[in-house]
């Protein structure tokens, strides 16, 4: 390729002077501002004498773009003050840092031009209107394909194929709105329709690599919309396709295959399609998980952010977003309902009271949670119902906002909420137990519901496992029995200690060092009074150990603080275990309750008069819980292969002596009664009476009776064999659910029992709410919503965690 550059005083300018005058036409005065650059004897580019930018300049282009460039030339002295900000949509195209642009290599010297300059060299092949809806694709500098901007389908578009097939594609394009039915002209959205000038720039952006010019392939360009409706390309770097990325061709056939395979490549961006419904669904998940108010979608900042992110997303109202959240809840509920309904296992329920976040709660809500062990032998805990437990008849604001009549306490309560959940989730013959807080357990409607379920024969073993007390709720009540005495005995002394520690920076530094060494979590602002007090006692005692020479408390007050802290420490750790978010199995509850009983018994007999009297009052309150709960606490221990019935026998005999026989006898009878109920009669061979009814003349009925008796005997020996087998050694990493899963074949009935019994909860709330003085709460902005919407938000958030 012969290249000559016309410089002043260079011989090449005189040689081509006649050719430069455009076939004897008068030379334009604009060339006084430029140096012409020739390629194969023809002028191809013009280099500005001021800024040295090179602009495309062919015979058919004219010189108008050269005049325009002089008006805004950044290097021209007389126009520096009045020139406007120059648009620079695309960066320099250079080969490498080691191969700078040279005057004798004009192809590498092509730089970015203004859109007007680019528009002046538009090839005639792009003047057809059909190119408004296609993006040209180049390979090795030649047009090879066209990408539809609507469906991203790639069609061949070489110079021999014409453009009629592109027009036919638009008539049936699935992504072109309205074209398949009425063939009306589509209204392009500025964000999806590339301009002609931007496509021409693809043709004018070559990169010289290994001596070959390769053209970048573009598809699915993004545009932004101006206020006038015109489109402007977003500034982004040019992507070059170097020559070494193309495999070497050995013959003409392979070259053709190489081009075809390259044309069929589709980027991830072009394959992606925007789905508005998916975007709304993700926004609904964000609102549900983080508890945002629905009005957040109407905030100007949120709308501006979404519009800048994707102009195709329409603004959504709070009512529409509420519908999306409710629809998401219904969808997830169907999936979860299928899992619970199709499972053959029983479900344990827990009921807790939730209140709105605020100083005065005029509405209480009942939250019903299902606990079960699925086919994966994992404990699952999901909220299945959130209903109104009580609403003040004077709550006029709720009537206005939610369009719901306030329900009096006598007409609401646990009966309606729990029974609605049982019918909705098909749990009438799948209930095993109900664990509830005091407000629910002592409610008259709860007792009425138990009687109704007993009449329907929905509860196993005479409803013994129904309406079990929450252990954390009981412990809170036990501590409250001695609140006044605890604060009187050691409250003032502890407060004086912390006041003294805050008197000087050095004392504060000592206190912070002690707290940093403790692994105990600091209570939240809304923590229960005894939780905050226990934390301060732990700090005080730890400070005494770290700085024994410091005068903290007198010996008598120190003994009282140590005794009270020991009781509160046990309560705190027990609640942590039973309300753990990971949902522990029920076999650990007995041992945790026994810790409480043991520490109360020890401190009641420690010899300190006032402390003994205080602990005895707490001990009396705890004894009532033990009498009502020891039976259901013992059954899961029997199903623990490390302990079985012998552990219960050992504990009770040491605690109650001869009085333990009544406890042990009742536990034995209850376990066997429950086992017999799990031996489903429908799974056994037909009885002798049934056989006689089918055929009165059957002479083998005695044989059938013999088989039935033998089967019953075999089933009853499954429990005996399990209890008589040796105990499994205790290990820290023992997994009781995994053990029963592996022994399902050996103990099929007991495995089914264990799968249900071990899922029973001892607490209706998780640890965060168990230590909170207000208990579980819902956000204040949600309390003005209807109960159906609140239920959708609470349940969906629980399921999505």
C-alpha positions, 0 to 999 in steps of 0.5 A, spaced: 500 500 500 503 506 497 502 512 502 504 519 501 503 525 506 502 532 503 507 536 508 509 543 506 516 543 503 516 536 501 516 533 495 510 529 495 506 535 495 508 537 489 507 531 485 500 530 487 498 537 486 494 536 480 490 530 483 489 534 490 485 539 486 479 534 485 480 534 477 481 541 476 476 544 481 477 550 485 481 548 491 477 550 498 480 555 502 479 550 508 485 547 506 489 552 508 488 550 515 489 542 514 494 538 511 492 533 506 494 525 507 494 521 501 492 513 500 494 510 493 494 517 490 487 519 493 486 524 499 483 520 505 484 524 511 486 531 513 490 533 519 488 540 522 494 544 523 493 547 530 490 540 534 493 535 529 487 531 529 486 527 523 479 527 520 476 522 514 476 526 507 474 522 501 472 525 494 465 524 496 465 527 503 465 534 501 469 539 506 463 542 511 465 537 516 472 540 516 469 547 516 465 545 523 471 542 526 475 549 525 469 552 529 471 548 535 478 546 534 481 546 541 488 548 538 486 554 534 488 560 538 482 565 536 477 560 538 480 558 544 475 562 548 469 561 544 469 554 543 464 549 546 465 543 550 467 538 545 463 531 545 468 526 545 464 519 545 470 514 543 477 514 545 483 514 541 484 508 537 492 506 538 496 500 537 500 499 543 505 504 547 511 501 543 508 503 536 506 510 536 502 513 530 506 515 525 505 520 519 506 514 514 501 510 517 494 513 516 490 507 518 493 507 525 492 515 526 484 515 525 481 518 532 474 519 534 470 525 531 464 528 532 457 525 530 457 530 525 463 528 522 461 521 522 455 522 519 458 525 513 461 519 511 455 514 512 455 508 507 450 508 502 448 501 505 445 504 511 441 509 508 435 504 508 430 505 514 430 498 516 437 499 519 434 503 524 432 496 527 438 492 526 445 493 529 451 491 523 456 486 525 463 486 522 468 481 521 475 483 518 472 490 516 466 487 512 459 487 513 457 480 515 450 480 519 445 484 523 442 484 530 435 485 531 434 490 536 428 487 539 429 480 539 437 480 539 436 475 533 442 475 528 441 475 520 446 474 515 447 481 512 452 481 506 453 486 500 450 480 496 444 478 500 440 485 500 435 487 505 428 484 504 429 479 509 430 484 514 424 487 513 420 480 513 423 479 519 420 485 522 413 483 520 414 477 525 419 479 530 416 476 537 420 482 541 417 488 536 411 490 540 405 490 535 408 488 529 405 481 529 398 483 529 397 490 526 404 491 522 404 498 525 410 502 526 413 501 532 415 506 537 422 505 539 424 506 546 430 511 547 434 506 551 433 500 546 434 503 539 441 505 537 442 511 532 445 510 525 451 514 527 453 510 533 453 504 528 457 507 523 462 509 528 463 501 529 465 501 522 470 507 523 474 504 529 479 499 526 485 497 530 491 495 526 494 488 529 499 484 526 498 488 520 491 486 519 485 491 520 479 488 525 473 491 526 469 491 533 463 487 534 457 491 537 450 489 540 445 491 544 448 498 546 445 502 551 442 509 550 440 514 555 434 519 553 434 526 553 428 531 555 427 532 547 426 525 546 433 525 542 438 519 543 445 520 545 450 514 546 453 512 553 460 513 553 464 507 554 470 504 551 471 501 544 472 493 544 477 491 539 478 484 536 485 483 535 487 479 529 490 473 533 484 471 536 482 469 530 484 462 528 489 461 522 486 459 516 489 454 512 484 454 506 478 458 503 473 453 506 476 454 513 476 461 512 468 461 511 467 457 516 471 461 521 467 467 519 460 463 520 462 461 527 464 468 529 458 471 526 454 466 531 457 468 537 452 472 542 454 476 548 451 475 555 448 482 554 444 481 548 441 474 550 439 477 556 432 480 556 428 485 561 423 482 565 419 487 569 415 482 573 422 479 576 424 486 578 418 488 582 418 481 585 425 482 587 423 489 590 418 486 594 423 481 597 427 487 599 421 490 602 419 484 606 426 482 608 428 488 611 421 491 614 421 497 609 414 501 609 410 500 602 411 508 601 418 507 600 417 505 592 413 512 592 419 516 594 422 521 589 429 518 591 427 511 589 424 512 583 429 516 580 434 511 582 430 505 579 429 510 572 436 511 572 438 504 573 433 502 567 428 506 564 424 501 562 421 500 569 415 503 570 413 507 577 410 503 582 405 505 587 405 502 594 398 499 593 401 495 587 407 493 591 402 491 597 399 486 591 406 483 589 408 482 596 401 478 598 402 474 591 409 472 593 406 470 600 401 466 597 406 462 592 410 460 597 405 458 602 402 453 597 409 450 596 410 450 604 403 447 605 404 441 600 410 439 604 407 439 610 400 436 608 404 430 604 408 429 610 406 423 614 409 426 620 405 430 626 406 437 627 407 441 633 405 448 634 407 454 638 403 460 640 406 467 642 403 474 643 406 479 638 405 487 639 406 493 635 412 497 636 410 503 640 408 505 647 401 503 648 399 497 644 391 497 643 392 490 638 395 484 640 397 478 635 397 471 635 403 468 632 402 460 630 409 456 628 409 449 626 415 445 628 416 438 624 422 434 622 422 433 615 424 427 610 431 430 610 431 429 618 432 436 620 428 440 624 424 445 621 420 451 624 416 456 620 410 461 621 404 458 619 399 463 621 399 470 624 392 473 626 389 478 631 389 476 638 385 482 641 383 489 639 381 494 643 374 496 641 376 504 642 381 503 636 378 508 632 384 509 628 385 502 626 378 501 623 379 507 619 386 505 616 384 498 615 377 498 614 376 492 620 372 492 625 375 492 632 374 485 635 373 485 643 377 480 647 371 475 648 370 475 641 377 473 639 383 470 642 386 463 640 380 459 638 379 462 632 386 463 630 389 456 631 383 453 629 383 457 622 390 455 621 388 447 623 383 447 617 387 452 612 393 447 613 389 441 614 392 439 621 386 436 624 389 429 624 396 431 624 397 435 631 402 432 636 403 438 641 401 445 643 406 450 646 404 457 648 405 463 653 401 464 659 396 469 655 394 464 650 395 458 655 391 461 660 385 463 655 379 460 656 378 460 648 385 455 648 381 450 653 375 450 649 379 449 643 382 443 646 376 440 648 373 440 641 380 437 638 379 431 644 372 430 641 374 430 634 380 425 636 385 429 633 390 429 639 394 423 641 395 420 648 388 424 651 391 431 650 397 430 655 402 434 650 397 439 648 397 446 651 404 446 654 407 452 658 413 455 655 419 454 659 422 461 658 416 464 660 415 460 666 423 462 668 421 469 667 415 469 672 419 465 677 424 471 677 419 476 677 417 473 684 423 475 687 424 482 683 423 486 689 427 482 694 433 482 689 433 489 688 433 490 695 439 486 697 444 487 692 441 493 687 444 499 691 450 496 692 451 494 685 449 501 683 454 504 687 460 500 684 458 502 677 458 510 679 465 509 683 468 506 676 465 512 672 468 517 677 475 517 673 478 515 666 483 510 670 477 507 673 473 506 667 479 503 663 479 498 668 472 496 667 472 496 660 478 491 660 474 487 664 468 487 660 472 486 654 475 479 657 468 477 658 464 473 652 457 475 655 453 479 650 451 486 652 443 486 653 439 490 648 436 497 650 429 493 651 432 487 655 428 485 661 430 488 668 433 481 670 437 480 664 441 487 665 441 486 672 445 479 671 450 482 666 452 487 671 453 482 677 457 478 672 461 484 671 462 486 678 464 479 680 469 478 674 472 485 676 473 482 683 477 476 680 481 481 676 483 486 681 482 483 688 486 488 691 480 493 689 475 495 694 468 493 690 463 490 696 463 488 703 464 481 704 456 480 706 454 483 700 459 480 695 456 473 698 449 475 696 451 478 689 454 471 688 448 467 690 443 471 686 448 471 680 449 464 680 441 463 679 440 468 674 446 465 670 443 458 670 436 462 668 440 465 662 443 459 659 437 455 659 433 460 655 439 461 651 439 453 649 431 452 649 430 458 644 436 457 640 434 459 633 437 453 630 431 449 633 435 444 638 431 437 639 427 436 645 431 431 648 435 436 651 430 440 655 429 435 661 437 436 663 436 444 662 430 444 667 434 439 671 439 445 672 434 450 674 431 445 679 438 443 682 441 451 683 434 453 686 435 447 691 442 448 692 441 456 694 435 455 698 439 451 703 446 455 703 445 458 710 444 465 708 437 467 711 434 472 706 437 469 700 434 462 702 427 465 703 428 469 697 430 462 693 424 458 696 419 463 693 422 462 687 422 454 688 415 454 689 413 457 683 418 453 679 415 446 682 408 448 679 411 448 672 415 441 674 408 438 676 405 439 669 411 438 665 415 432 667 411 428 663 412 431 656 419 432 658 421 425 660 418 422 653 424 425 649 429 423 653 426 415 653 427 416 645 435 418 646 439 412 645 444 415 650 439 415 656 433 411 655 428 410 661 434 408 666 436 416 666 429 418 668 429 413 673 436 415 676 434 422 676 427 421 679 430 416 685 435 421 687 431 427 687 424 424 690 426 417 693 420 413 694 416 418 692 419 417 685 415 411 683 409 414 682 412 419 677 416 413 673 410 409 673 406 414 669 412 415 665 412 408 663 405 408 661 405 414 657 410 412 653 407 405 652 400 408 650 403 413 645 407 407 642 401 403 641 397 409 638 403 409 633 402 402 631 396 404 626 391 398 626 390 399 618 397 397 617 396 390 621 393 384 618 385 384 618 382 381 625 379 374 626 372 378 627 373 381 620 375 375 617 369 372 619 364 377 617 367 376 610 366 369 610 362 366 615 364 359 613 372 360 613 375 354 617 382 358 617 379 364 621 383 361 627 389 361 623 388 368 622 387 370 629 394 366 630 397 371 625 394 377 628 396 375 635 403 374 633 404 380 629 401 384 635 406 381 639 412 382 635 410 390 635 410 390 642 417 387 643 420 393 638 419 398 644 422 392 649 428 391 645 429 398 644 429 399 652 433 393 653 439 394 648 445 397 651 446 405 651 450 408 646 456 412 648 455 419 650 459 423 645 460 431 644 458 430 636 452 425 637 447 427 632 440 423 635 436 425 628 442 421 624 442 415 629 434 414 628 435 415 621 440 410 620 435 405 625 429 406 621 429 399 619 430 396 626 425 400 629 420 403 624 415 405 629 419 408 634 423 412 629 416 415 627 415 416 634 422 420 635 421 424 628 415 427 631 417 427 639 424 430 638 421 436 634 417 439 640 419 446 642 420 448 649 419 455 647 414 459 642 419 465 641 427 465 639 432 468 644 432 475 642 425 476 643 425 471 650 430 476 653 426 482 650 421 486 655 416 487 650 417 480 646 416 480 639 414 486 635 412 488 628 414 495 625 410 501 627 408 502 620 406 495 619 401 496 624 396 500 620 396 495 615 390 490 615 391 483 618 391 479 612 397 484 609 401 483 616 400 476 616 403 476 609 409 480 611 411 476 617 410 469 614 414 471 608 419 474 612 420 468 616 420 463 610 425 467 606 430 467 611 
